[in-house]
Amino acid sequence: MALSEYKQNMEQCARCSCCKFVAPPYVESYQYAIGCPSIGYGNFHAYSGGGKVITSLALTSGVIDYSEEMLKTVHACSMCGNCAVSCKFNYAEKVEPLEIIRELRCKIVEDGQSDPAHIQLINYLKREDNIFGGPKADRSAWAEGLGIKDALEEKAEVLLHVGCHYSYDETLWPIIRGAARLLQEAGVDFGIAKKEEICCGGRAYEMGYRQELASYSESLKGRVKEAGCKILLTCCSDCYGSFQQLYPIAGQGLADVEVLHISQYLERLTKEGKLSTGEKVPLRVTYHDPCHLGRLGEPSQPWHGTVKKVLNMMDVTDPPKDVSFGVGGVYDAPRSVLQGIPGVELVEMERIKEYSFCCGAGGGAKEAYPDFALKTALERIEEARSTGAEALVTSCPWCVRNFRDALEESGQQFPVYDLVELVLKGMGTVKKEGAQ
C-alpha cells in the first residue's frame, strides 16, 4: 500500500502517546517506562510513532514539505516496532504506526530524500549483494576449514542462511563458526549457499527501499527451492524477522519450508538429546530480546480488504483483519536454552519480550545517527546492570555488535555474549574460537 492509502488509518490516531511507552500493565518503574528509543532520543512528539503518523498525514495532505529536522525525526528511529505493540494494546487494529512509518520511508526514497548514509549502504548492496560492501567472493570466508558443504551442489536437510553481518564482520566469526560446530556435533545434515548467498533485503526495506526487498526475497526463495531443504535456519534475528514478516509483504512467503532461528533449533536438538550442555557455567545473566526475533519475528500476512462504517460511526475491516500484538515472536526458546546450561542463572530486565527495549542498531539508525544508537544501547546496558546480572546475553549479531561498540566507546566493561557462545561454554568446547 502507498502511504496515501493509509490516510483513514492515520486519522484514527488519538494523540494519546501510548506509542511512547510500555503498555501500562507491564510498567514496573518510571525509569524504564519508555518503550520507544526515538522519543527518548529526540524528546519531542514528532520522534514518536504517533508523531510520525501525524507527519505522514501532514505530508500526504500537502500541509508540510520535507525539511532537515522532519527527516531526522523519521530516520533517527530503529524501526523496532514498540509503537505498534503499545498502540494495539490500547486501540487494537485502529492504527498501524509501524506500517505507516515503513511507507513514509518508502515515499521519502521515492521523492529523492534518502539519508546519505542509507544511500551508501544501498550502493554497497547493489554492488556486492550485502550492505557492508564486502566482496561477493568472500561471502563464505568465515567457514574456511570447517568442511561445510554447499547446499546448492549437495542436497541438505537444513540450509543455513548466515546473513551479511556474520559473513563480513570478522569479530563475530567465532559465533557463526561456533554455531556450525554445534550443528556438526549434533549430526545435522546442513549446508550453506557459499558464494551464492545474498542479503535477505530486510534492512533495505526498513530504510525505504521497497524494490530491494522484492528482488532479494524472490532470489532467496528461488535458492531455497533449488536447495530442496526442509528447514531454513538462520542465526541472524534480522533475517528471521524478514523471512517471517517482510517476505509475505513482498509476496514471497516461505510456506514450503520450516523457518527457524538458531535458538529454536538448539532447543529442539537439546530436547532430542542430540546436544548436551553438561559443563557448569557459573554465571548470572540477563537476556535481551532482539526486536526482529521477538515482536518483529511474529509470523504475519499482509491484509487486503476494505474498511466499512457500521452505524455511521464505527470502522470495521472486511474481511476481519488479524491483529499482530507481537506476542508470537521467539521468546521462550532462548530462555529455555539458557536455563538448560548448568550453573547459569537467568534474571529478567523490566522491559522484556514484546516490550523489550531496542538495542538501537536497527533500521539504518546506527549508520545515519550513531549518537542515537549509542544512547539507546547504553540505556539498555544500564537496565541489564540493574538486575544484578554479571553478563548480558542476546541472540542477534546487530545487538551484540552495537552493545559491544557502545561499551567500548563509553569506556565501560560488561560482558556481552551471544547465546551460541554460552552453549559452547556449556558443552565444554570453548577453545580458541569460543566466547570472548
CORFENMO-V925236 format. One record per pair of residues at least 24 apart in sequence whose C-alpha atoms are under 10 Angstrom apart, sorted by the first residue. I is the first residue (numbers start at 1). J is the second residue. D is the distance in whole Angstrom. If there is no record, write none. Layout:
{{I/J/D} {I/J/D}}
This chain:
{{1/99/9} {1/100/9} {1/103/8} {1/249/10} {1/302/10} {1/304/9} {2/100/9} {2/102/10} {2/103/6} {2/104/9} {2/106/8} {2/107/8} {3/56/8} {3/57/9} {3/59/10} {3/60/8} {3/99/9} {3/100/7} {3/101/9} {3/102/9} {3/103/5} {3/104/6} {3/105/9} {3/106/8} {3/107/7} {4/56/9} {4/57/8} {4/59/9} {4/60/6} {4/61/9} {4/100/10} {4/103/9} {4/104/9} {4/107/10} {5/60/10} {5/100/10} {5/103/10} {6/53/10} {6/56/9} {6/57/9} {6/60/10} {6/95/9} {6/96/9} {6/97/10} {6/99/9} {6/100/7} {6/103/9} {7/53/10} {7/56/9} {7/57/6} {7/58/10} {7/60/8} {7/61/9} {7/100/9} {8/57/9} {8/94/10} {8/95/9} {8/307/9} {8/315/10} {9/53/9} {9/57/10} {9/93/9} {9/94/7} {9/95/5} {9/96/7} {9/97/9} {9/100/9} {9/307/10} {9/315/10} {10/50/9} {10/52/10} {10/53/6} {10/54/7} {10/55/10} {10/56/8} {10/57/6} {10/58/10} {10/94/9} {10/95/7} {10/96/8} {10/97/8} {10/100/8} {11/53/9} {11/54/8} {11/57/8} {11/94/9} {11/95/8} {12/53/10} {12/91/9} {12/94/6} {12/95/6} {12/96/10} {12/315/10} {13/50/7} {13/51/10} {13/53/8} {13/54/8} {13/87/9} {13/91/9} {13/94/8} {13/95/6} {13/96/9} {13/97/9} {14/50/9} {14/91/9} {14/94/10} {14/95/9} {15/45/10} {15/50/7} {15/51/8} {15/53/10} {15/54/9} {16/50/8} {16/87/9} {16/90/10} {17/45/8} {17/48/8} {17/49/9} {17/50/7} {17/51/9} {17/83/9} {17/86/10} {17/87/9} {18/48/10} {18/49/9} {18/50/9} {18/83/8} {18/84/10} {18/85/10} {18/86/6} {18/87/6} {18/88/9} {18/89/9} {18/90/8} {18/91/10} {19/48/7} {19/49/6} {19/50/6} {19/51/9} {19/81/10} {19/82/7} {19/83/4} {19/84/7} {19/85/8} {19/86/5} {19/87/5} {19/88/9} {19/89/10} {19/90/9} {19/97/8} {20/45/9} {20/47/9} {20/48/6} {20/49/7} {20/50/8} {20/51/10} {20/82/8} {20/83/6} {20/84/10} {20/86/8} {20/87/9} {21/48/10} {21/82/8} {21/83/8} {21/85/10} {21/86/7} {21/87/9} {21/355/9} {22/82/8} {22/83/9} {22/85/9} {22/86/6} {22/87/10} {22/89/10} {22/351/8} {22/352/10} {22/354/9} {22/355/6} {22/356/9} {22/357/9} {23/82/10} {23/83/10} {23/85/8} {23/86/5} {23/87/8} {23/88/10} {23/89/7} {23/90/8} {23/355/8} {24/86/9} {24/89/9} {24/90/10} {26/350/8} {26/351/8} {26/352/9} {26/355/8} {27/350/8} {27/351/8} {27/355/10} {28/349/10} {28/350/6} {28/351/8} {29/350/8} {29/351/10} {31/350/10} {31/383/9} {32/349/9} {32/350/7} {32/351/7} {32/357/9} {32/379/9} {32/380/9} {32/383/8} {33/350/9} {33/351/8} {33/355/10} {33/357/10} {34/82/10} {34/351/9} {34/355/10} {34/357/8} {35/80/10} {35/81/10} {35/82/6} {35/83/8} {35/85/10} {35/86/8} {35/351/8} {35/355/7} {35/356/8} {35/357/6} {35/358/8} {36/77/9} {36/78/9} {36/79/10} {36/80/8} {36/81/8} {36/82/6} {36/83/7} {36/86/10} {36/355/10} {36/356/10} {36/357/7} {36/358/8} {36/376/10} {37/76/9} {37/77/7} {37/78/8} {37/79/10} {37/80/8} {37/82/9} {37/83/10} {37/357/7} {37/358/7} {37/359/9} {37/360/7} {37/372/8} {37/373/9} {37/375/9} {37/376/6} {37/377/10} {37/379/9} {37/380/10} {38/73/8} {38/74/9} {38/75/9} {38/76/6} {38/77/5} {38/78/8} {38/79/9} {38/80/10} {38/360/9} {38/365/10} {38/372/8} {38/373/10} {38/376/9} {39/73/9} {39/76/10} {39/77/9} {40/372/9} {40/375/9} {40/376/8} {40/379/10} {41/73/10} {41/76/8} {41/77/9} {41/371/9} {41/372/6} {41/373/9} {41/375/7} {41/376/8} {42/72/9} {42/73/8} {42/76/8} {42/77/10} {42/372/9} {44/73/9} {45/73/9} {46/70/8} {46/72/10} {46/73/6} {46/74/8} {47/72/8} {47/73/5} {47/74/7} {47/75/9} {47/76/8} {47/77/8} {48/73/8} {48/74/9} {48/77/9} {48/83/8} {48/97/10} {49/73/10} {49/74/9} {49/77/9} {49/79/9} {49/81/9} {49/82/9} {49/83/5} {49/84/8} {49/87/9} {49/96/9} {49/97/6} {49/98/7} {49/100/9} {49/101/8} {50/83/8} {50/84/10} {50/87/9} {50/95/9} {50/96/10} {50/97/7} {50/98/10} {50/100/10} {50/101/10} {51/97/9} {52/97/8} {52/98/9} {52/100/8} {52/101/7} {52/104/8} {53/95/9} {53/96/9} {53/97/6} {53/98/9} {53/99/10} {53/100/7} {53/101/7} {53/104/9} {54/97/10} {55/101/10} {55/104/9} {56/100/7} {56/101/8} {56/103/9} {56/104/6} {56/105/10} {56/107/10} {57/100/10} {57/104/10} {59/104/9} {59/107/10} {60/104/9} {60/107/10} {66/108/9} {66/111/10} {66/113/8} {67/113/9} {68/113/10} {71/105/9} {71/108/9} {71/113/8} {71/114/9} {71/115/8} {72/115/9} {72/368/9} {72/369/9} {74/101/8} {74/102/10} {74/104/8} {74/105/8} {74/108/10} {74/207/10} {74/365/10} {75/101/10} {75/105/8} {75/114/9} {75/115/8} {75/118/10} {75/207/8} {75/363/8} {75/364/8} {75/365/6} {75/366/10} {75/367/10} {75/368/7} {75/369/8} {76/360/10} {76/363/9} {76/364/9} {76/365/5} {76/366/8} {76/367/10} {76/368/7} {76/369/6} {76/370/9} {76/371/9} {76/372/7} {76/373/9} {77/101/10} {77/360/8} {77/361/9} {77/362/8} {77/363/7} {77/364/8} {77/365/6} {77/366/9} {77/368/10} {77/369/9} {77/372/8} {77/373/9} {78/206/9} {78/207/10} {78/291/10} {78/358/8} {78/359/9} {78/360/6} {78/361/6} {78/362/4} {78/363/5} {78/364/7} {78/365/5} {78/366/8} {78/372/9} {78/373/8} {78/376/10} {79/203/10} {79/206/7} {79/207/9} {79/291/9} {79/292/10} {79/296/10} {79/358/9} {79/360/9} {79/361/9} {79/362/6} {79/363/5} {79/364/9} {79/365/8} {80/290/9} {80/291/6} {80/292/8} {80/294/10} {80/295/8} {80/296/8} {80/356/9} {80/357/8} {80/358/6} {80/359/9} {80/360/8} {80/361/9} {80/362/7} {80/363/8} {81/291/7} {81/292/9} {81/294/10} {81/295/7} {81/296/7} {81/326/9} {81/354/9} {81/355/9} {81/358/9} {82/291/9} {82/295/8} {82/296/9} {82/325/10} {82/326/9} {82/354/8} {82/355/7} {82/356/8} {82/357/8} {82/358/9} {83/355/10} {84/295/9} {84/324/9} {84/325/8} {84/326/9} {85/295/8} {85/296/10} {85/323/10} {85/324/8} {85/325/5} {85/326/6} {85/327/9} {85/354/7} {85/355/8} {86/325/8} {86/326/10} {86/354/9} {86/355/8} {87/325/9} {88/323/8} {88/324/8} {88/325/7} {88/326/10} {89/324/10} {89/325/7} {92/322/10} {92/323/7} {92/324/9} {92/325/8} {93/316/10} {93/317/9} {93/321/8} {93/322/8} {93/323/6} {93/324/8} {93/325/10} {94/315/8} {94/316/9} {94/317/10} {94/323/10} {96/323/10} {101/206/9} {101/207/10} {101/208/9} {102/205/8} {102/206/6} {102/207/8} {102/208/6} {102/209/10} {102/210/9} {102/363/10} {103/205/10} {103/206/9} {103/207/10} {103/208/7} {103/209/10} {103/210/9} {104/207/10} {104/208/8} {105/205/9} {105/206/8} {105/207/6} {105/208/4} {105/209/8} {105/210/9} {106/205/8} {106/206/8} {106/207/7} {106/208/4} {106/209/6} {106/210/7} {106/211/10} {107/208/7} {107/209/9} {107/210/10} {108/207/9} {108/208/7} {108/209/10} {109/207/8} {109/208/6} {109/209/7} {109/210/9} {110/208/8} {110/209/9} {110/210/10} {114/207/8} {114/208/8} {114/209/10} {115/207/9} {115/364/9} {115/367/10} {115/368/7} {116/367/9} {116/368/8} {117/364/8} {117/365/9} {117/366/9} {117/367/6} {117/368/5} {117/369/9} {118/204/8} {118/207/7} {118/208/9} {118/209/10} {118/363/10} {118/364/7} {118/365/9} {118/367/7} {118/368/7} {119/204/10} {119/207/9} {119/209/10} {120/367/10} {121/203/10} {121/204/8} {121/207/10} {121/364/9} {121/367/9} {122/203/10} {122/204/7} {122/207/9} {122/209/8} {122/212/9} {125/198/9} {125/199/8} {125/201/9} {125/204/9} {125/212/9} {126/212/9} {128/198/9} {128/199/9} {129/164/9} {129/196/10} {129/197/9} {129/198/6} {129/199/6} {129/200/9} {129/201/9} {129/216/9} {130/163/9} {130/164/6} {130/165/9} {130/167/9} {130/168/9} {130/197/10} {130/198/7} {130/199/5} {130/200/9} {130/201/9} {130/204/10} {131/164/7} {131/165/9} {131/168/10} {131/199/8} {131/201/9} {131/203/9} {131/204/8} {132/164/7} {132/165/8} {132/167/10} {132/168/7} {132/169/9} {133/164/10} {133/168/9} {134/164/9} {134/167/9} {134/168/6} {134/169/9} {135/168/9} {135/195/10} {136/168/10} {136/194/10} {136/195/7} {136/196/8} {136/197/9} {136/198/8} {137/194/9} {137/195/6} {137/196/9} {138/167/8} {138/168/8} {138/194/9} {138/195/7} {139/163/9} {139/164/8} {139/166/9} {139/167/6} {139/168/7} {139/193/9} {139/194/7} {139/195/5} {139/196/8} {139/197/7} {139/198/8} {140/166/10} {140/167/6} {140/168/9} {140/192/8} {140/193/8} {140/194/5} {140/195/6} {140/196/9} {140/197/8} {141/167/7} {141/168/8} {141/170/9} {141/173/9} {141/194/9} {141/195/9} {142/166/8} {142/167/6} {142/168/8} {142/169/9} {142/170/8} {142/172/9} {142/173/6} {142/174/9} {142/176/8} {142/177/7} {142/194/10} {143/167/9} {143/173/9} {143/176/8} {143/177/7} {143/180/8} {143/192/9} {143/194/9} {144/177/9} {146/177/8} {146/180/8} {146/181/8} {146/184/9} {147/180/10} {147/184/10} {147/191/10} {148/180/8} {148/181/10} {148/184/9} {148/189/10} {148/190/8} {148/191/6} {148/192/7} {148/193/10} {148/194/9} {149/189/9} {149/190/7} {149/191/5} {149/192/7} {149/193/9} {149/194/8} {150/190/9} {150/191/5} {150/192/5} {150/193/6} {150/194/6} {150/195/9} {150/196/9} {150/227/9} {151/189/10} {151/190/7} {151/191/5} {151/192/5} {151/193/6} {151/194/8} {151/196/10} {151/223/9} {151/224/9} {151/226/9} {151/227/6} {151/228/9} {151/229/8} {152/191/8} {152/192/8} {152/193/6} {152/194/9} {152/196/8} {152/197/10} {152/223/8} {152/224/9} {152/225/10} {152/226/7} {152/227/5} {152/228/9} {152/229/10} {153/191/9} {153/192/10} {153/193/9} {153/226/9} {153/227/8} {154/190/10} {154/191/8} {154/192/10} {154/227/8} {154/228/10} {155/189/9} {155/190/9} {155/191/8} {155/226/9} {155/227/6} {155/228/7} {155/229/7} {156/188/9} {156/189/6} {156/190/5} {156/191/6} {156/192/9} {156/227/7} {156/228/7} {156/229/6} {156/230/8} {156/231/9} {157/188/8} {157/189/6} {157/190/6} {157/191/8} {157/227/9} {157/228/8} {157/229/5} {157/230/5} {157/231/6} {157/232/9} {158/183/10} {158/188/8} {158/189/6} {158/190/4} {158/191/6} {158/192/9} {158/224/10} {158/227/9} {158/228/9} {158/229/5} {158/230/6} {158/231/5} {158/232/6} {158/233/7} {158/257/10} {158/258/9} {158/259/10} {158/260/10} {159/189/9} {159/190/6} {159/191/5} {159/192/6} {159/193/8} {159/223/10} {159/224/8} {159/227/7} {159/228/9} {159/229/6} {159/230/8} {159/231/6} {159/232/5} {159/233/6} {159/234/8} {159/259/10} {160/190/7} {160/191/6} {160/192/5} {160/193/8} {160/194/10} {160/197/10} {160/229/10} {160/231/8} {160/232/6} {160/233/5} {160/234/6} {160/235/8} {160/260/10} {160/261/10} {160/262/9} {161/191/9} {161/192/6} {161/193/8} {161/194/9} {161/197/7} {161/198/9} {161/199/9} {161/200/9} {161/220/10} {161/224/10} {161/232/7} {161/233/6} {161/234/5} {161/235/8} {161/236/8} {161/239/8} {161/240/10} {161/261/10} {162/192/8} {162/193/9} {162/194/9} {162/197/8} {162/198/9} {162/199/9} {162/200/10} {162/233/8} {162/234/6} {162/235/6} {162/236/7} {162/239/9} {163/197/8} {163/198/8} {163/199/6} {163/200/7} {163/234/8} {163/235/8} {163/236/6} {163/237/9} {163/238/9} {163/239/7} {163/240/10} {163/397/9} {164/197/9} {164/198/8} {164/199/6} {164/200/8} {164/236/9} {164/238/10} {164/239/9} {164/397/10} {165/199/10} {165/236/8} {165/238/10} {165/396/10} {165/397/7} {165/398/7} {165/401/9} {166/235/9} {166/236/8} {166/396/10} {166/397/7} {166/398/9} {167/194/10} {167/197/10} {169/397/9} {169/401/9} {171/401/9} {172/397/7} {172/398/10} {172/400/9} {172/401/8} {172/418/10} {172/435/10} {173/433/9} {173/434/10} {174/420/10} {174/421/8} {174/432/9} {174/433/5} {174/434/6} {174/435/7} {174/436/9} {175/235/9} {175/397/9} {175/417/9} {175/418/7} {175/419/9} {175/420/6} {175/421/6} {175/424/10} {175/433/8} {175/434/7} {175/435/8} {175/436/10} {176/234/10} {176/235/7} {176/236/10} {176/397/9} {176/418/10} {176/420/8} {176/421/9} {177/420/10} {177/433/8} {177/434/9} {178/420/7} {178/421/7} {178/423/9} {178/424/7} {178/429/9} {178/430/9} {178/433/7} {178/434/7} {178/435/9} {179/234/10} {179/235/8} {179/262/8} {179/266/9} {179/419/10} {179/420/6} {179/421/8} {179/423/9} {179/424/9} {180/420/10} {181/424/9} {181/429/9} {182/266/8} {182/269/10} {182/274/10} {182/275/8} {182/420/8} {182/423/9} {182/424/8} {182/427/9} {182/429/9} {183/262/10} {183/265/9} {183/266/9} {183/269/9} {183/274/9} {183/275/9} {185/274/8} {185/275/7} {185/276/10} {186/266/9} {186/269/7} {186/270/9} {186/272/10} {186/273/9} {186/274/5} {186/275/6} {186/276/9} {187/269/10} {187/274/8} {187/275/9} {188/269/9} {188/274/9} {189/229/10} {190/229/9} {190/231/9} {190/232/10} {190/233/9} {191/227/9} {191/229/9} {192/227/9} {192/233/10} {193/223/8} {193/224/9} {193/227/8} {196/220/10} {196/223/8} {197/223/8} {198/223/10} {199/239/8} {200/238/9} {200/239/6} {200/240/9} {200/241/10} {200/242/7} {200/243/8} {200/246/10} {200/247/9} {201/238/10} {201/239/8} {201/242/8} {201/243/10} {201/246/9} {201/247/9} {202/238/7} {202/239/7} {202/240/9} {202/241/8} {202/242/5} {202/243/8} {202/245/9} {202/246/7} {202/247/8} {202/363/9} {203/238/8} {203/239/9} {203/242/8} {203/246/10} {203/362/8} {203/363/6} {203/364/7} {204/363/8} {204/364/8} {205/242/9} {205/246/8} {205/250/10} {205/363/9} {206/242/10} {206/246/9} {206/362/8} {206/363/5} {206/364/8} {207/362/10} {207/363/6} {207/364/6} {207/365/9} {208/363/9} {208/364/10} {210/249/10} {210/250/8} {211/250/9} {212/250/10} {213/242/9} {213/246/8} {213/247/8} {213/249/9} {213/250/7} {213/252/10} {214/246/10} {214/247/8} {214/249/9} {214/250/5} {214/251/8} {214/252/8} {215/250/9} {215/252/10} {216/247/9} {216/250/10} {216/252/10} {217/242/9} {217/243/8} {217/246/9} {217/247/6} {217/248/9} {217/250/7} {217/251/9} {217/252/6} {217/253/9} {217/254/10} {218/247/9} {218/250/8} {218/251/9} {218/252/6} {218/253/9} {219/252/10} {220/252/9} {220/254/10} {221/247/9} {221/252/7} {221/253/8} {221/254/7} {221/256/10} {221/257/10} {222/252/10} {224/254/9} {224/256/9} {224/257/8} {225/254/10} {225/256/8} {225/257/9} {228/256/10} {228/257/9} {229/256/9} {229/257/7} {229/258/9} {230/256/8} {230/257/5} {230/258/6} {230/259/9} {231/256/9} {231/257/6} {231/258/5} {231/259/6} {231/260/7} {231/265/10} {232/256/10} {232/257/6} {232/258/6} {232/259/5} {232/260/6} {232/261/9} {233/257/10} {233/258/8} {233/259/6} {233/260/5} {233/261/6} {233/262/7} {233/263/10} {233/264/9} {233/265/8} {234/259/8} {234/260/7} {234/261/5} {234/262/6} {234/263/9} {234/265/10} {235/260/9} {235/261/6} {235/262/5} {235/263/8} {235/264/10} {235/265/10} {235/395/8} {235/396/7} {235/397/8} {235/419/10} {235/420/9} {236/261/7} {236/262/8} {236/290/10} {236/292/9} {236/293/9} {236/395/8} {236/396/5} {236/397/6} {236/398/8} {237/261/7} {237/262/9} {237/263/10} {237/289/10} {237/290/7} {237/291/8} {237/292/5} {237/293/5} {237/294/9} {237/296/9} {237/297/8} {237/330/10} {237/394/10} {237/395/7} {237/396/5} {237/397/8} {237/398/8} {237/399/9} {238/290/9} {238/291/8} {238/292/5} {238/293/7} {238/296/9} {238/297/9} {238/362/9} {238/363/10} {238/396/8} {238/397/9} {238/398/8} {239/292/8} {239/293/9} {239/297/9} {239/396/10} {240/292/7} {240/293/7} {240/294/10} {240/296/9} {240/297/6} {240/298/10} {240/299/10} {240/330/10} {240/396/10} {241/290/10} {241/291/8} {241/292/5} {241/293/6} {241/294/8} {241/295/9} {241/296/6} {241/297/4} {241/298/7} {241/299/8} {241/329/9} {242/292/8} {242/293/10} {242/296/8} {242/297/8} {242/299/10} {243/297/8} {243/299/9} {244/292/9} {244/293/9} {244/296/8} {244/297/6} {244/298/7} {244/299/5} {244/300/7} {244/301/9} {244/329/10} {245/292/9} {245/295/10} {245/296/7} {245/297/6} {245/298/7} {245/299/6} {245/300/5} {245/301/7} {245/302/9} {246/296/9} {246/297/9} {246/299/9} {246/300/8} {246/301/9} {246/302/9} {247/300/10} {247/301/9} {247/302/10} {248/299/9} {248/300/7} {248/301/6} {248/302/7} {249/300/9} {249/301/7} {249/302/6} {249/303/9} {250/302/9} {251/301/9} {251/302/9} {253/299/10} {253/300/10} {253/301/8} {260/330/10} {261/293/8} {261/297/10} {261/330/8} {261/333/9} {261/334/10} {261/395/9} {262/333/9} {262/334/9} {262/395/8} {262/419/9} {262/420/8} {263/293/10} {263/330/8} {263/331/9} {263/332/9} {263/333/6} {263/334/5} {263/335/9} {263/336/9} {263/337/7} {263/338/10} {263/395/7} {263/419/8} {263/420/8} {264/330/8} {264/331/9} {264/332/9} {264/333/5} {264/334/7} {264/336/9} {264/337/9} {265/333/9} {265/334/10} {265/337/10} {266/333/8} {266/334/9} {266/336/10} {266/337/7} {266/419/10} {266/420/9} {266/423/9} {267/332/9} {267/333/6} {267/334/8} {267/335/9} {267/336/7} {267/337/6} {267/338/9} {267/340/9} {268/333/9} {268/337/9} {270/336/10} {270/337/8} {270/340/9} {271/337/10} {271/340/10} {275/423/10} {275/427/8} {276/340/9} {276/341/9} {276/423/9} {276/426/8} {276/427/7} {277/337/9} {277/338/10} {277/340/7} {277/341/6} {277/342/7} {277/422/9} {277/423/7} {277/424/8} {277/425/8} {277/426/5} {277/427/5} {277/428/8} {277/429/10} {278/340/9} {278/341/7} {278/342/6} {278/343/10} {278/423/10} {278/425/9} {278/426/6} {278/427/6} {278/428/8} {279/341/8} {279/342/7} {279/343/8} {279/423/9} {279/424/9} {279/425/7} {279/426/5} {279/427/6} {279/428/6} {279/429/9} {280/341/7} {280/342/5} {280/343/5} {280/344/8} {280/425/8} {280/426/6} {280/427/9} {280/428/8} {281/341/7} {281/342/6} {281/343/5} {281/344/6} {281/345/9} {281/422/8} {281/423/10} {281/425/7} {281/426/6} {281/427/10} {281/428/9} {282/341/9} {282/342/8} {282/343/4} {282/344/6} {282/345/8} {282/426/10} {283/341/10} {283/342/9} {283/343/6} {283/344/5} {283/345/6} {283/346/9} {283/389/8} {283/390/7} {283/391/8} {283/422/10} {284/343/8} {284/344/6} {284/345/5} {284/346/6} {284/347/7} {284/387/10} {284/388/8} {284/389/5} {284/390/5} {284/391/7} {284/392/9} {285/338/9} {285/344/7} {285/345/6} {285/346/5} {285/347/6} {285/348/8} {285/384/9} {285/385/10} {285/387/9} {285/388/8} {285/389/5} {285/390/6} {285/391/5} {285/392/6} {285/393/7} {285/415/10} {285/416/10} {285/417/10} {286/335/10} {286/338/10} {286/344/10} {286/345/8} {286/346/6} {286/347/5} {286/348/5} {286/349/7} {286/383/10} {286/384/6} {286/385/9} {286/387/7} {286/388/9} {286/389/6} {286/390/8} {286/391/7} {286/392/5} {286/393/6} {286/394/9} {286/416/10} {287/331/10} {287/334/8} {287/335/8} {287/338/9} {287/346/7} {287/347/8} {287/348/7} {287/349/8} {287/352/8} {287/353/10} {287/356/10} {287/384/8} {287/389/10} {287/391/9} {287/392/6} {287/393/5} {287/394/6} {287/395/9} {287/417/10} {287/418/10} {287/419/9} {288/331/10} {288/334/10} {288/348/9} {288/349/8} {288/351/9} {288/352/7} {288/353/8} {288/356/7} {288/357/8} {288/358/9} {288/359/9} {288/380/9} {288/381/10} {288/384/8} {288/392/7} {288/393/6} {288/394/5} {288/395/8} {288/396/9} {288/399/9} {288/400/10} {289/329/10} {289/330/9} {289/331/7} {289/334/9} {289/335/10} {289/351/9} {289/352/6} {289/353/6} {289/354/8} {289/355/9} {289/356/6} {289/357/8} {289/358/8} {289/359/9} {289/393/9} {289/394/6} {289/395/8} {289/396/9} {289/399/9} {290/329/10} {290/330/9} {290/331/9} {290/352/10} {290/353/9} {290/354/10} {290/356/8} {290/357/9} {290/358/7} {290/359/8} {290/362/10} {290/394/7} {290/395/7} {290/396/6} {290/397/10} {290/398/9} {290/399/7} {290/400/10} {291/326/10} {291/329/9} {291/330/10} {291/353/9} {291/354/8} {291/355/9} {291/356/7} {291/357/8} {291/358/6} {291/359/8} {291/360/10} {291/362/9} {291/396/9} {291/399/9} {292/329/8} {292/330/9} {292/358/10} {292/362/9} {292/396/9} {293/328/10} {293/329/6} {293/330/6} {293/331/8} {293/353/10} {293/354/10} {293/395/8} {293/396/8} {294/326/7} {294/327/8} {294/328/8} {294/329/4} {294/330/5} {294/331/6} {294/332/10} {294/352/9} {294/353/6} {294/354/6} {294/355/9} {294/356/8} {295/324/9} {295/325/8} {295/326/4} {295/327/6} {295/328/7} {295/329/5} {295/330/8} {295/331/9} {295/353/7} {295/354/5} {295/355/8} {295/356/9} {296/324/10} {296/325/10} {296/326/7} {296/327/10} {296/328/9} {296/329/7} {296/330/9} {296/354/9} {297/326/8} {297/327/9} {297/328/8} {297/329/5} {297/330/7} {297/331/10} {298/324/8} {298/325/9} {298/326/6} {298/327/7} {298/328/5} {298/329/4} {298/330/8} {298/354/10} {299/324/9} {299/326/9} {299/328/7} {299/329/8} {300/324/7} {300/326/10} {300/328/9} {325/354/8} {326/353/9} {326/354/5} {326/355/9} {327/353/8} {327/354/6} {327/355/9} {328/353/10} {328/354/9} {329/353/8} {329/354/8} {330/354/10} {334/393/10} {334/394/8} {334/395/8} {334/419/7} {334/420/10} {335/394/10} {335/419/9} {337/419/8} {337/420/10} {337/422/9} {337/423/8} {338/393/9} {338/419/8} {338/420/10} {338/422/8} {338/423/8} {338/426/9} {340/423/9} {340/426/9} {341/422/8} {341/423/7} {341/424/10} {341/425/9} {341/426/6} {341/427/9} {342/426/7} {342/427/10} {343/426/9} {344/422/9} {344/426/9} {345/389/9} {345/390/10} {346/387/10} {346/389/8} {346/393/10} {347/384/9} {347/387/7} {347/388/8} {347/389/7} {347/390/10} {348/383/10} {348/384/8} {348/386/10} {348/387/7} {348/388/10} {348/389/9} {349/380/9} {349/383/7} {349/384/6} {349/385/9} {349/386/8} {349/387/6} {349/388/10} {349/389/9} {350/383/8} {350/384/9} {350/386/9} {350/387/9} {351/380/9} {351/383/9} {351/384/10} {356/380/9} {357/383/10} {358/399/8} {359/398/8} {359/399/6} {359/400/9} {359/401/10} {359/402/7} {359/403/7} {359/406/10} {360/398/9} {360/399/8} {360/402/7} {360/403/9} {361/398/6} {361/399/7} {361/400/10} {361/401/9} {361/402/6} {361/403/9} {362/398/8} {362/399/9} {362/402/10} {366/402/8} {370/402/10} {370/406/10} {371/406/10} {373/402/7} {373/403/9} {373/405/10} {373/406/8} {374/402/8} {374/403/8} {374/405/8} {374/406/5} {374/407/9} {374/409/8} {374/410/9} {375/406/8} {376/402/10} {376/403/9} {376/406/9} {377/402/7} {377/403/6} {377/404/9} {377/405/9} {377/406/6} {377/407/9} {378/402/10} {378/403/8} {378/405/10} {378/406/6} {378/407/7} {378/410/8} {378/412/10} {381/406/9} {381/407/9} {381/414/8} {381/416/9} {384/414/10} {385/414/8} {389/414/10} {389/415/10} {390/414/7} {390/415/7} {390/416/9} {391/415/5} {391/416/6} {391/417/7} {392/416/5} {392/417/6} {392/418/9} {392/419/10} {393/417/5} {393/418/6} {393/419/6} {393/420/10} {393/421/9} {393/422/8} {394/418/5} {394/419/6} {394/420/9} {395/419/5} {395/420/8} {395/421/10}}
